[in-house]
Amino acid sequence: MSMPFNVISLSCTLWAFVLGSLLNILVKRATESVKTDFTGEKEKRPIDKLKEKFKDKIGRLKSVFRKEAKANAATNTNETAEMDANK
């Protein structure tokens, strides 16, 4: 007698999962489209979002390397000046 109950429970759980996921996707898309209508921004494609993130990361790395290069250059000039003073 418990097998029909298990089948009904599992099938209802599956349908709840499917419908919940579908509703979540639809709400996200509707929210984004309303936001773009009010702000006037164009919706970015996923590849454009990835490109933007990649450019940001590269820019951050460049700035870190520039800071390190400046710090190294400053220490090298200080060491050279100290060596010249000691001669």
C-alpha positions as YAML, in Angstrom:
chain: A
units: angstrom
residues:
- id: 1
  name: MET
  ca: [0.00, 0.00, 0.00]
- id: 2
  name: SER
  ca: [2.91, 2.38, 0.51]
- id: 3
  name: MET
  ca: [4.22, 2.10, -3.07]
- id: 4
  name: PRO
  ca: [1.53, 4.37, -4.59]
- id: 5
  name: PHE
  ca: [2.26, 6.94, -1.89]
- id: 6
  name: ASN
  ca: [6.00, 6.83, -2.70]
- id: 7
  name: VAL
  ca: [5.36, 7.21, -6.43]
- id: 8
  name: ILE
  ca: [3.04, 10.16, -5.89]
- id: 9
  name: SER
  ca: [5.51, 11.78, -3.46]
- id: 10
  name: LEU
  ca: [8.47, 11.41, -5.79]
- id: 11
  name: SER
  ca: [6.58, 12.60, -8.86]
- id: 12
  name: CYS
  ca: [5.24, 15.65, -7.00]
- id: 13
  name: THR
  ca: [8.74, 16.44, -5.75]
- id: 14
  name: LEU
  ca: [10.09, 16.20, -9.29]
- id: 15
  name: TRP
  ca: [7.36, 18.47, -10.66]
- id: 16
  name: ALA
  ca: [7.91, 20.98, -7.86]
- id: 17
  name: PHE
  ca: [11.61, 21.07, -8.68]
- id: 18
  name: VAL
  ca: [11.02, 21.52, -12.42]
- id: 19
  name: LEU
  ca: [8.35, 24.19, -12.02]
- id: 20
  name: GLY
  ca: [10.36, 26.03, -9.36]
- id: 21
  name: SER
  ca: [13.43, 26.14, -11.59]
- id: 22
  name: LEU
  ca: [11.36, 27.32, -14.55]
- id: 23
  name: LEU
  ca: [9.70, 30.03, -12.48]
- id: 24
  name: ASN
  ca: [13.09, 31.18, -11.17]
- id: 25
  name: ILE
  ca: [14.49, 31.52, -14.71]
- id: 26
  name: LEU
  ca: [11.40, 33.37, -15.96]
- id: 27
  name: VAL
  ca: [11.43, 35.82, -13.05]
- id: 28
  name: LYS
  ca: [15.14, 36.56, -13.53]
- id: 29
  name: ARG
  ca: [14.65, 37.26, -17.24]
- id: 30
  name: ALA
  ca: [11.60, 39.42, -16.63]
- id: 31
  name: THR
  ca: [13.40, 41.40, -13.94]
- id: 32
  name: GLU
  ca: [16.39, 42.00, -16.22]
- id: 33
  name: SER
  ca: [14.20, 43.13, -19.11]
- id: 34
  name: VAL
  ca: [12.26, 45.58, -16.91]
- id: 35
  name: LYS
  ca: [15.53, 46.93, -15.51]
- id: 36
  name: THR
  ca: [16.94, 47.48, -19.00]
- id: 37
  name: ASP
  ca: [13.71, 49.19, -20.09]
- id: 38
  name: PHE
  ca: [13.93, 51.70, -17.23]
- id: 39
  name: THR
  ca: [17.67, 52.34, -17.36]
- id: 40
  name: GLY
  ca: [18.00, 52.27, -21.14]
- id: 41
  name: GLU
  ca: [21.03, 49.98, -20.96]
- id: 42
  name: LYS
  ca: [21.45, 47.24, -23.48]
- id: 43
  name: GLU
  ca: [21.59, 43.74, -22.09]
- id: 44
  name: LYS
  ca: [25.07, 42.29, -22.30]
- id: 45
  name: ARG
  ca: [25.68, 38.93, -23.84]
- id: 46
  name: PRO
  ca: [27.41, 36.35, -21.65]
- id: 47
  name: ILE
  ca: [30.54, 36.51, -23.84]
- id: 48
  name: ASP
  ca: [30.68, 40.29, -23.35]
- id: 49
  name: LYS
  ca: [30.44, 39.84, -19.58]
- id: 50
  name: LEU
  ca: [33.33, 37.36, -19.69]
- id: 51
  name: LYS
  ca: [35.42, 39.72, -21.82]
- id: 52
  name: GLU
  ca: [34.80, 42.56, -19.37]
- id: 53
  name: LYS
  ca: [35.81, 40.42, -16.39]
- id: 54
  name: PHE
  ca: [38.92, 39.26, -18.22]
- id: 55
  name: LYS
  ca: [39.93, 42.83, -19.07]
- id: 56
  name: ASP
  ca: [39.42, 43.88, -15.44]
- id: 57
  name: LYS
  ca: [41.62, 41.04, -14.20]
- id: 58
  name: ILE
  ca: [44.34, 41.85, -16.73]
- id: 59
  name: GLY
  ca: [44.21, 45.53, -15.74]
- id: 60
  name: ARG
  ca: [44.60, 44.64, -12.07]
- id: 61
  name: LEU
  ca: [47.56, 42.37, -12.82]
- id: 62
  name: LYS
  ca: [49.22, 45.09, -14.88]
- id: 63
  name: SER
  ca: [48.84, 47.60, -12.06]
- id: 64
  name: VAL
  ca: [50.31, 45.12, -9.55]
- id: 65
  name: PHE
  ca: [53.31, 44.45, -11.80]
- id: 66
  name: ARG
  ca: [53.82, 48.18, -12.38]
- id: 67
  name: LYS
  ca: [53.86, 48.81, -8.63]
- id: 68
  name: GLU
  ca: [56.36, 45.99, -8.14]
- id: 69
  name: ALA
  ca: [58.54, 47.27, -10.97]
- id: 70
  name: LYS
  ca: [58.53, 50.78, -9.50]
- id: 71
  name: ALA
  ca: [59.40, 49.41, -6.06]
- id: 72
  name: ASN
  ca: [62.23, 47.32, -7.50]
- id: 73
  name: ALA
  ca: [63.54, 50.28, -9.49]
- id: 74
  name: ALA
  ca: [63.49, 52.45, -6.38]
- id: 75
  name: THR
  ca: [65.39, 49.88, -4.31]
- id: 76
  name: ASN
  ca: [67.90, 49.34, -7.12]
- id: 77
  name: THR
  ca: [68.62, 53.08, -7.37]
- id: 78
  name: ASN
  ca: [68.98, 53.30, -3.59]
- id: 79
  name: GLU
  ca: [71.40, 50.37, -3.57]
- id: 80
  name: THR
  ca: [73.40, 51.90, -6.44]
- id: 81
  name: ALA
  ca: [73.58, 55.24, -4.65]
- id: 82
  name: GLU
  ca: [74.75, 53.52, -1.46]
- id: 83
  name: MET
  ca: [77.41, 51.59, -3.35]
- id: 84
  name: ASP
  ca: [78.64, 54.80, -5.02]
- id: 85
  name: ALA
  ca: [78.75, 56.55, -1.64]
- id: 86
  name: ASN
  ca: [80.78, 53.71, -0.13]
- id: 87
  name: LYS
  ca: [83.46, 53.88, -2.86]
...
